[in-house]
Amino acid sequence: MYARYGGHIVITKTEWLSAGLTDRQYRYDLAKGLMSLVFGDIIDVMSIQRSERLAMIEAKFGKIDRAELNSTDTELKVTVDNEARAFYVAYRK
């Protein structure tokens, strides 16, 4: 299953393996610079350069929505609760 991490669409190494790809392919692609990691074993899906590997991942987890890459709707947004703020501002011991 795809996830978002720091503005990237990512999968884990475990998900890579569950898509039918091997550990040897994982290590080879990393060593040759054919894909990049975001953090630890978290793979940036859009950095995968081998089309057959990307096709296997999309077959397992579904097509990647390219429009979703540019949207910020899924990012964390902070809103201020004005009622709660007013309560804590007025609070005195």
Phi and psi restraints in degrees (range 20) as a CNS / XPLOR table:
assign (resid 1 and name C) (resid 2 and name N)
       (resid 2 and name CA) (resid 2 and name C) 1.0 -73.7 20.0 2
assign (resid 2 and name N) (resid 2 and name CA)
       (resid 2 and name C) (resid 3 and name N) 1.0 149.5 20.0 2
assign (resid 2 and name C) (resid 3 and name N)
       (resid 3 and name CA) (resid 3 and name C) 1.0 -137.0 20.0 2
assign (resid 3 and name N) (resid 3 and name CA)
       (resid 3 and name C) (resid 4 and name N) 1.0 165.3 20.0 2
assign (resid 3 and name C) (resid 4 and name N)
       (resid 4 and name CA) (resid 4 and name C) 1.0 -109.9 20.0 2
assign (resid 4 and name N) (resid 4 and name CA)
       (resid 4 and name C) (resid 5 and name N) 1.0 134.4 20.0 2
assign (resid 4 and name C) (resid 5 and name N)
       (resid 5 and name CA) (resid 5 and name C) 1.0 -142.5 20.0 2
assign (resid 5 and name N) (resid 5 and name CA)
       (resid 5 and name C) (resid 6 and name N) 1.0 112.4 20.0 2
assign (resid 5 and name C) (resid 6 and name N)
       (resid 6 and name CA) (resid 6 and name C) 1.0 58.4 20.0 2
assign (resid 6 and name N) (resid 6 and name CA)
       (resid 6 and name C) (resid 7 and name N) 1.0 36.3 20.0 2
assign (resid 6 and name C) (resid 7 and name N)
       (resid 7 and name CA) (resid 7 and name C) 1.0 84.2 20.0 2
assign (resid 7 and name N) (resid 7 and name CA)
       (resid 7 and name C) (resid 8 and name N) 1.0 5.0 20.0 2
assign (resid 7 and name C) (resid 8 and name N)
       (resid 8 and name CA) (resid 8 and name C) 1.0 -112.5 20.0 2
assign (resid 8 and name N) (resid 8 and name CA)
       (resid 8 and name C) (resid 9 and name N) 1.0 149.4 20.0 2
assign (resid 8 and name C) (resid 9 and name N)
       (resid 9 and name CA) (resid 9 and name C) 1.0 -89.9 20.0 2
assign (resid 9 and name N) (resid 9 and name CA)
       (resid 9 and name C) (resid 10 and name N) 1.0 124.6 20.0 2
assign (resid 9 and name C) (resid 10 and name N)
       (resid 10 and name CA) (resid 10 and name C) 1.0 -131.4 20.0 2
assign (resid 10 and name N) (resid 10 and name CA)
       (resid 10 and name C) (resid 11 and name N) 1.0 159.8 20.0 2
assign (resid 10 and name C) (resid 11 and name N)
       (resid 11 and name CA) (resid 11 and name C) 1.0 -135.3 20.0 2
assign (resid 11 and name N) (resid 11 and name CA)
       (resid 11 and name C) (resid 12 and name N) 1.0 163.1 20.0 2
assign (resid 11 and name C) (resid 12 and name N)
       (resid 12 and name CA) (resid 12 and name C) 1.0 -92.8 20.0 2
assign (resid 12 and name N) (resid 12 and name CA)
       (resid 12 and name C) (resid 13 and name N) 1.0 169.9 20.0 2
assign (resid 12 and name C) (resid 13 and name N)
       (resid 13 and name CA) (resid 13 and name C) 1.0 -64.2 20.0 2
assign (resid 13 and name N) (resid 13 and name CA)
       (resid 13 and name C) (resid 14 and name N) 1.0 -35.9 20.0 2
assign (resid 13 and name C) (resid 14 and name N)
       (resid 14 and name CA) (resid 14 and name C) 1.0 -61.6 20.0 2
assign (resid 14 and name N) (resid 14 and name CA)
       (resid 14 and name C) (resid 15 and name N) 1.0 -40.9 20.0 2
assign (resid 14 and name C) (resid 15 and name N)
       (resid 15 and name CA) (resid 15 and name C) 1.0 -68.8 20.0 2
assign (resid 15 and name N) (resid 15 and name CA)
       (resid 15 and name C) (resid 16 and name N) 1.0 -35.1 20.0 2
assign (resid 15 and name C) (resid 16 and name N)
       (resid 16 and name CA) (resid 16 and name C) 1.0 -57.3 20.0 2
assign (resid 16 and name N) (resid 16 and name CA)
       (resid 16 and name C) (resid 17 and name N) 1.0 -47.7 20.0 2
assign (resid 16 and name C) (resid 17 and name N)
       (resid 17 and name CA) (resid 17 and name C) 1.0 -67.6 20.0 2
assign (resid 17 and name N) (resid 17 and name CA)
       (resid 17 and name C) (resid 18 and name N) 1.0 -36.4 20.0 2
assign (resid 17 and name C) (resid 18 and name N)
       (resid 18 and name CA) (resid 18 and name C) 1.0 -70.6 20.0 2
assign (resid 18 and name N) (resid 18 and name CA)
       (resid 18 and name C) (resid 19 and name N) 1.0 -17.9 20.0 2
assign (resid 18 and name C) (resid 19 and name N)
       (resid 19 and name CA) (resid 19 and name C) 1.0 -80.6 20.0 2
assign (resid 19 and name N) (resid 19 and name CA)
       (resid 19 and name C) (resid 20 and name N) 1.0 -1.6 20.0 2
assign (resid 19 and name C) (resid 20 and name N)
       (resid 20 and name CA) (resid 20 and name C) 1.0 98.9 20.0 2
assign (resid 20 and name N) (resid 20 and name CA)
       (resid 20 and name C) (resid 21 and name N) 1.0 4.5 20.0 2
assign (resid 20 and name C) (resid 21 and name N)
       (resid 21 and name CA) (resid 21 and name C) 1.0 -89.4 20.0 2
assign (resid 21 and name N) (resid 21 and name CA)
       (resid 21 and name C) (resid 22 and name N) 1.0 157.4 20.0 2
assign (resid 21 and name C) (resid 22 and name N)
       (resid 22 and name CA) (resid 22 and name C) 1.0 -103.8 20.0 2
assign (resid 22 and name N) (resid 22 and name CA)
       (resid 22 and name C) (resid 23 and name N) 1.0 166.0 20.0 2
assign (resid 22 and name C) (resid 23 and name N)
       (resid 23 and name CA) (resid 23 and name C) 1.0 -66.8 20.0 2
assign (resid 23 and name N) (resid 23 and name CA)
       (resid 23 and name C) (resid 24 and name N) 1.0 -34.5 20.0 2
assign (resid 23 and name C) (resid 24 and name N)
       (resid 24 and name CA) (resid 24 and name C) 1.0 -64.5 20.0 2
assign (resid 24 and name N) (resid 24 and name CA)
       (resid 24 and name C) (resid 25 and name N) 1.0 -41.7 20.0 2
assign (resid 24 and name C) (resid 25 and name N)
       (resid 25 and name CA) (resid 25 and name C) 1.0 -64.1 20.0 2
assign (resid 25 and name N) (resid 25 and name CA)
       (resid 25 and name C) (resid 26 and name N) 1.0 -39.4 20.0 2
assign (resid 25 and name C) (resid 26 and name N)
       (resid 26 and name CA) (resid 26 and name C) 1.0 -60.3 20.0 2
assign (resid 26 and name N) (resid 26 and name CA)
       (resid 26 and name C) (resid 27 and name N) 1.0 -50.9 20.0 2
assign (resid 26 and name C) (resid 27 and name N)
       (resid 27 and name CA) (resid 27 and name C) 1.0 -65.5 20.0 2
assign (resid 27 and name N) (resid 27 and name CA)
       (resid 27 and name C) (resid 28 and name N) 1.0 -38.8 20.0 2
assign (resid 27 and name C) (resid 28 and name N)
       (resid 28 and name CA) (resid 28 and name C) 1.0 -63.7 20.0 2
assign (resid 28 and name N) (resid 28 and name CA)
       (resid 28 and name C) (resid 29 and name N) 1.0 -48.7 20.0 2
assign (resid 28 and name C) (resid 29 and name N)
       (resid 29 and name CA) (resid 29 and name C) 1.0 -62.8 20.0 2
assign (resid 29 and name N) (resid 29 and name CA)
       (resid 29 and name C) (resid 30 and name N) 1.0 -37.5 20.0 2
assign (resid 29 and name C) (resid 30 and name N)
       (resid 30 and name CA) (resid 30 and name C) 1.0 -66.5 20.0 2
assign (resid 30 and name N) (resid 30 and name CA)
       (resid 30 and name C) (resid 31 and name N) 1.0 -44.6 20.0 2
assign (resid 30 and name C) (resid 31 and name N)
       (resid 31 and name CA) (resid 31 and name C) 1.0 -65.5 20.0 2
assign (resid 31 and name N) (resid 31 and name CA)
       (resid 31 and name C) (resid 32 and name N) 1.0 -35.8 20.0 2
assign (resid 31 and name C) (resid 32 and name N)
       (resid 32 and name CA) (resid 32 and name C) 1.0 -88.1 20.0 2
assign (resid 32 and name N) (resid 32 and name CA)
       (resid 32 and name C) (resid 33 and name N) 1.0 -3.1 20.0 2
assign (resid 32 and name C) (resid 33 and name N)
       (resid 33 and name CA) (resid 33 and name C) 1.0 75.9 20.0 2
assign (resid 33 and name N) (resid 33 and name CA)
       (resid 33 and name C) (resid 34 and name N) 1.0 25.4 20.0 2
assign (resid 33 and name C) (resid 34 and name N)
       (resid 34 and name CA) (resid 34 and name C) 1.0 -87.1 20.0 2
assign (resid 34 and name N) (resid 34 and name CA)
       (resid 34 and name C) (resid 35 and name N) 1.0 -3.2 20.0 2
assign (resid 34 and name C) (resid 35 and name N)
       (resid 35 and name CA) (resid 35 and name C) 1.0 -159.5 20.0 2
assign (resid 35 and name N) (resid 35 and name CA)
       (resid 35 and name C) (resid 36 and name N) 1.0 165.3 20.0 2
assign (resid 35 and name C) (resid 36 and name N)
       (resid 36 and name CA) (resid 36 and name C) 1.0 -131.8 20.0 2
assign (resid 36 and name N) (resid 36 and name CA)
       (resid 36 and name C) (resid 37 and name N) 1.0 154.3 20.0 2
assign (resid 36 and name C) (resid 37 and name N)
       (resid 37 and name CA) (resid 37 and name C) 1.0 -98.9 20.0 2
assign (resid 37 and name N) (resid 37 and name CA)
       (resid 37 and name C) (resid 38 and name N) 1.0 144.7 20.0 2
assign (resid 37 and name C) (resid 38 and name N)
       (resid 38 and name CA) (resid 38 and name C) 1.0 -88.8 20.0 2
assign (resid 38 and name N) (resid 38 and name CA)
       (resid 38 and name C) (resid 39 and name N) 1.0 -45.3 20.0 2
assign (resid 38 and name C) (resid 39 and name N)
       (resid 39 and name CA) (resid 39 and name C) 1.0 -161.5 20.0 2
assign (resid 39 and name N) (resid 39 and name CA)
       (resid 39 and name C) (resid 40 and name N) 1.0 127.8 20.0 2
assign (resid 39 and name C) (resid 40 and name N)
       (resid 40 and name CA) (resid 40 and name C) 1.0 58.5 20.0 2
assign (resid 40 and name N) (resid 40 and name CA)
       (resid 40 and name C) (resid 41 and name N) 1.0 -122.0 20.0 2
assign (resid 40 and name C) (resid 41 and name N)
       (resid 41 and name CA) (resid 41 and name C) 1.0 -102.2 20.0 2
assign (resid 41 and name N) (resid 41 and name CA)
       (resid 41 and name C) (resid 42 and name N) 1.0 26.9 20.0 2
assign (resid 41 and name C) (resid 42 and name N)
       (resid 42 and name CA) (resid 42 and name C) 1.0 -95.3 20.0 2
assign (resid 42 and name N) (resid 42 and name CA)
       (resid 42 and name C) (resid 43 and name N) 1.0 119.6 20.0 2
assign (resid 42 and name C) (resid 43 and name N)
       (resid 43 and name CA) (resid 43 and name C) 1.0 -97.1 20.0 2
assign (resid 43 and name N) (resid 43 and name CA)
       (resid 43 and name C) (resid 44 and name N) 1.0 131.7 20.0 2
assign (resid 43 and name C) (resid 44 and name N)
       (resid 44 and name CA) (resid 44 and name C) 1.0 -77.1 20.0 2
assign (resid 44 and name N) (resid 44 and name CA)
       (resid 44 and name C) (resid 45 and name N) 1.0 111.2 20.0 2
assign (resid 44 and name C) (resid 45 and name N)
       (resid 45 and name CA) (resid 45 and name C) 1.0 -62.6 20.0 2
assign (resid 45 and name N) (resid 45 and name CA)
       (resid 45 and name C) (resid 46 and name N) 1.0 -37.5 20.0 2
assign (resid 45 and name C) (resid 46 and name N)
       (resid 46 and name CA) (resid 46 and name C) 1.0 -72.9 20.0 2
assign (resid 46 and name N) (resid 46 and name CA)
       (resid 46 and name C) (resid 47 and name N) 1.0 -10.5 20.0 2
assign (resid 46 and name C) (resid 47 and name N)
       (resid 47 and name CA) (resid 47 and name C) 1.0 -89.7 20.0 2
assign (resid 47 and name N) (resid 47 and name CA)
       (resid 47 and name C) (resid 48 and name N) 1.0 -6.2 20.0 2
assign (resid 47 and name C) (resid 48 and name N)
       (resid 48 and name CA) (resid 48 and name C) 1.0 -71.4 20.0 2
assign (resid 48 and name N) (resid 48 and name CA)
       (resid 48 and name C) (resid 49 and name N) 1.0 119.4 20.0 2
assign (resid 48 and name C) (resid 49 and name N)
       (resid 49 and name CA) (resid 49 and name C) 1.0 -94.2 20.0 2
assign (resid 49 and name N) (resid 49 and name CA)
       (resid 49 and name C) (resid 50 and name N) 1.0 -19.9 20.0 2
assign (resid 49 and name C) (resid 50 and name N)
       (resid 50 and name CA) (resid 50 and name C) 1.0 -84.8 20.0 2
assign (resid 50 and name N) (resid 50 and name CA)
       (resid 50 and name C) (resid 51 and name N) 1.0 115.5 20.0 2
assign (resid 50 and name C) (resid 51 and name N)
       (resid 51 and name CA) (resid 51 and name C) 1.0 -64.1 20.0 2
assign (resid 51 and name N) (resid 51 and name CA)
       (resid 51 and name C) (resid 52 and name N) 1.0 -33.1 20.0 2
assign (resid 51 and name C) (resid 52 and name N)
       (resid 52 and name CA) (resid 52 and name C) 1.0 -69.0 20.0 2
assign (resid 52 and name N) (resid 52 and name CA)
       (resid 52 and name C) (resid 53 and name N) 1.0 -32.6 20.0 2
assign (resid 52 and name C) (resid 53 and name N)
       (resid 53 and name CA) (resid 53 and name C) 1.0 -72.0 20.0 2
assign (resid 53 and name N) (resid 53 and name CA)
       (resid 53 and name C) (resid 54 and name N) 1.0 -42.3 20.0 2
assign (resid 53 and name C) (resid 54 and name N)
       (resid 54 and name CA) (resid 54 and name C) 1.0 -64.1 20.0 2
assign (resid 54 and name N) (resid 54 and name CA)
       (resid 54 and name C) (resid 55 and name N) 1.0 -36.5 20.0 2
assign (resid 54 and name C) (resid 55 and name N)
       (resid 55 and name CA) (resid 55 and name C) 1.0 -64.1 20.0 2
assign (resid 55 and name N) (resid 55 and name CA)
       (resid 55 and name C) (resid 56 and name N) 1.0 -39.7 20.0 2
assign (resid 55 and name C) (resid 56 and name N)
       (resid 56 and name CA) (resid 56 and name C) 1.0 -66.4 20.0 2
assign (resid 56 and name N) (resid 56 and name CA)
       (resid 56 and name C) (resid 57 and name N) 1.0 -39.0 20.0 2
assign (resid 56 and name C) (resid 57 and name N)
       (resid 57 and name CA) (resid 57 and name C) 1.0 -66.8 20.0 2
assign (resid 57 and name N) (resid 57 and name CA)
       (resid 57 and name C) (resid 58 and name N) 1.0 -42.9 20.0 2
assign (resid 57 and name C) (resid 58 and name N)
       (resid 58 and name CA) (resid 58 and name C) 1.0 -67.6 20.0 2
assign (resid 58 and name N) (resid 58 and name CA)
       (resid 58 and name C) (resid 59 and name N) 1.0 -31.6 20.0 2
assign (resid 58 and name C) (resid 59 and name N)
       (resid 59 and name CA) (resid 59 and name C) 1.0 -65.8 20.0 2
assign (resid 59 and name N) (resid 59 and name CA)
       (resid 59 and name C) (resid 60 and name N) 1.0 -36.1 20.0 2
assign (resid 59 and name C) (resid 60 and name N)
       (resid 60 and name CA) (resid 60 and name C) 1.0 -78.8 20.0 2
assign (resid 60 and name N) (resid 60 and name CA)
       (resid 60 and name C) (resid 61 and name N) 1.0 -45.7 20.0 2
assign (resid 60 and name C) (resid 61 and name N)
       (resid 61 and name CA) (resid 61 and name C) 1.0 -107.8 20.0 2
assign (resid 61 and name N) (resid 61 and name CA)
       (resid 61 and name C) (resid 62 and name N) 1.0 -4.5 20.0 2
assign (resid 61 and name C) (resid 62 and name N)
       (resid 62 and name CA) (resid 62 and name C) 1.0 101.2 20.0 2
assign (resid 62 and name N) (resid 62 and name CA)
       (resid 62 and name C) (resid 63 and name N) 1.0 163.3 20.0 2
assign (resid 62 and name C) (resid 63 and name N)
       (resid 63 and name CA) (resid 63 and name C) 1.0 -66.9 20.0 2
assign (resid 63 and name N) (resid 63 and name CA)
       (resid 63 and name C) (resid 64 and name N) 1.0 142.4 20.0 2
assign (resid 63 and name C) (resid 64 and name N)
       (resid 64 and name CA) (resid 64 and name C) 1.0 -83.1 20.0 2
assign (resid 64 and name N) (resid 64 and name CA)
       (resid 64 and name C) (resid 65 and name N) 1.0 127.4 20.0 2
assign (resid 64 and name C) (resid 65 and name N)
       (resid 65 and name CA) (resid 65 and name C) 1.0 -80.3 20.0 2
assign (resid 65 and name N) (resid 65 and name CA)
       (resid 65 and name C) (resid 66 and name N) 1.0 107.5 20.0 2
assign (resid 65 and name C) (resid 66 and name N)
       (resid 66 and name CA) (resid 66 and name C) 1.0 -64.8 20.0 2
assign (resid 66 and name N) (resid 66 and name CA)
       (resid 66 and name C) (resid 67 and name N) 1.0 -31.0 20.0 2
assign (resid 66 and name C) (resid 67 and name N)
       (resid 67 and name CA) (resid 67 and name C) 1.0 -67.6 20.0 2
assign (resid 67 and name N) (resid 67 and name CA)
       (resid 67 and name C) (resid 68 and name N) 1.0 -29.0 20.0 2
assign (resid 67 and name C) (resid 68 and name N)
       (resid 68 and name CA) (resid 68 and name C) 1.0 -67.0 20.0 2
assign (resid 68 and name N) (resid 68 and name CA)
       (resid 68 and name C) (resid 69 and name N) 1.0 -25.2 20.0 2
assign (resid 68 and name C) (resid 69 and name N)
       (resid 69 and name CA) (resid 69 and name C) 1.0 -62.5 20.0 2
assign (resid 69 and name N) (resid 69 and name CA)
       (resid 69 and name C) (resid 70 and name N) 1.0 -36.0 20.0 2
assign (resid 69 and name C) (resid 70 and name N)
       (resid 70 and name CA) (resid 70 and name C) 1.0 -90.9 20.0 2
assign (resid 70 and name N) (resid 70 and name CA)
       (resid 70 and name C) (resid 71 and name N) 1.0 -11.3 20.0 2
assign (resid 70 and name C) (resid 71 and name N)
       (resid 71 and name CA) (resid 71 and name C) 1.0 -82.5 20.0 2
assign (resid 71 and name N) (resid 71 and name CA)
       (resid 71 and name C) (resid 72 and name N) 1.0 148.1 20.0 2
assign (resid 71 and name C) (resid 72 and name N)
       (resid 72 and name CA) (resid 72 and name C) 1.0 -111.0 20.0 2
assign (resid 72 and name N) (resid 72 and name CA)
       (resid 72 and name C) (resid 73 and name N) 1.0 12.4 20.0 2
assign (resid 72 and name C) (resid 73 and name N)
       (resid 73 and name CA) (resid 73 and name C) 1.0 -66.0 20.0 2
assign (resid 73 and name N) (resid 73 and name CA)
       (resid 73 and name C) (resid 74 and name N) 1.0 -29.0 20.0 2
assign (resid 73 and name C) (resid 74 and name N)
       (resid 74 and name CA) (resid 74 and name C) 1.0 -87.6 20.0 2
assign (resid 74 and name N) (resid 74 and name CA)
       (resid 74 and name C) (resid 75 and name N) 1.0 -5.9 20.0 2
assign (resid 74 and name C) (resid 75 and name N)
       (resid 75 and name CA) (resid 75 and name C) 1.0 -74.8 20.0 2
assign (resid 75 and name N) (resid 75 and name CA)
       (resid 75 and name C) (resid 76 and name N) 1.0 157.5 20.0 2
assign (resid 75 and name C) (resid 76 and name N)
       (resid 76 and name CA) (resid 76 and name C) 1.0 -68.3 20.0 2
assign (resid 76 and name N) (resid 76 and name CA)
       (resid 76 and name C) (resid 77 and name N) 1.0 130.0 20.0 2
assign (resid 76 and name C) (resid 77 and name N)
       (resid 77 and name CA) (resid 77 and name C) 1.0 -122.4 20.0 2
assign (resid 77 and name N) (resid 77 and name CA)
       (resid 77 and name C) (resid 78 and name N) 1.0 136.7 20.0 2
assign (resid 77 and name C) (resid 78 and name N)
       (resid 78 and name CA) (resid 78 and name C) 1.0 -104.2 20.0 2
assign (resid 78 and name N) (resid 78 and name CA)
       (resid 78 and name C) (resid 79 and name N) 1.0 128.9 20.0 2
assign (resid 78 and name C) (resid 79 and name N)
       (resid 79 and name CA) (resid 79 and name C) 1.0 -121.2 20.0 2
assign (resid 79 and name N) (resid 79 and name CA)
       (resid 79 and name C) (resid 80 and name N) 1.0 148.5 20.0 2
assign (resid 79 and name C) (resid 80 and name N)
       (resid 80 and name CA) (resid 80 and name C) 1.0 -95.4 20.0 2
assign (resid 80 and name N) (resid 80 and name CA)
       (resid 80 and name C) (resid 81 and name N) 1.0 129.3 20.0 2
assign (resid 80 and name C) (resid 81 and name N)
       (resid 81 and name CA) (resid 81 and name C) 1.0 -89.3 20.0 2
assign (resid 81 and name N) (resid 81 and name CA)
       (resid 81 and name C) (resid 82 and name N) 1.0 103.2 20.0 2
assign (resid 81 and name C) (resid 82 and name N)
       (resid 82 and name CA) (resid 82 and name C) 1.0 -65.7 20.0 2
assign (resid 82 and name N) (resid 82 and name CA)
       (resid 82 and name C) (resid 83 and name N) 1.0 -33.4 20.0 2
assign (resid 82 and name C) (resid 83 and name N)
       (resid 83 and name CA) (resid 83 and name C) 1.0 -65.9 20.0 2
assign (resid 83 and name N) (resid 83 and name CA)
       (resid 83 and name C) (resid 84 and name N) 1.0 -44.0 20.0 2
assign (resid 83 and name C) (resid 84 and name N)
       (resid 84 and name CA) (resid 84 and name C) 1.0 -65.5 20.0 2
assign (resid 84 and name N) (resid 84 and name CA)
       (resid 84 and name C) (resid 85 and name N) 1.0 -39.7 20.0 2
assign (resid 84 and name C) (resid 85 and name N)
       (resid 85 and name CA) (resid 85 and name C) 1.0 -63.3 20.0 2
assign (resid 85 and name N) (resid 85 and name CA)
       (resid 85 and name C) (resid 86 and name N) 1.0 -44.2 20.0 2
assign (resid 85 and name C) (resid 86 and name N)
       (resid 86 and name CA) (resid 86 and name C) 1.0 -62.4 20.0 2
assign (resid 86 and name N) (resid 86 and name CA)
       (resid 86 and name C) (resid 87 and name N) 1.0 -38.5 20.0 2
assign (resid 86 and name C) (resid 87 and name N)
       (resid 87 and name CA) (resid 87 and name C) 1.0 -62.1 20.0 2
assign (resid 87 and name N) (resid 87 and name CA)
       (resid 87 and name C) (resid 88 and name N) 1.0 -48.7 20.0 2
assign (resid 87 and name C) (resid 88 and name N)
       (resid 88 and name CA) (resid 88 and name C) 1.0 -73.0 20.0 2
assign (resid 88 and name N) (resid 88 and name CA)
       (resid 88 and name C) (resid 89 and name N) 1.0 -28.2 20.0 2
assign (resid 88 and name C) (resid 89 and name N)
       (resid 89 and name CA) (resid 89 and name C) 1.0 -69.3 20.0 2
assign (resid 89 and name N) (resid 89 and name CA)
       (resid 89 and name C) (resid 90 and name N) 1.0 -38.1 20.0 2
assign (resid 89 and name C) (resid 90 and name N)
       (resid 90 and name CA) (resid 90 and name C) 1.0 -80.7 20.0 2
assign (resid 90 and name N) (resid 90 and name CA)
       (resid 90 and name C) (resid 91 and name N) 1.0 -13.5 20.0 2
assign (resid 90 and name C) (resid 91 and name N)
       (resid 91 and name CA) (resid 91 and name C) 1.0 -69.9 20.0 2
assign (resid 91 and name N) (resid 91 and name CA)
       (resid 91 and name C) (resid 92 and name N) 1.0 132.4 20.0 2
assign (resid 91 and name C) (resid 92 and name N)
       (resid 92 and name CA) (resid 92 and name C) 1.0 -132.7 20.0 2
assign (resid 92 and name N) (resid 92 and name CA)
       (resid 92 and name C) (resid 93 and name N) 1.0 145.0 20.0 2
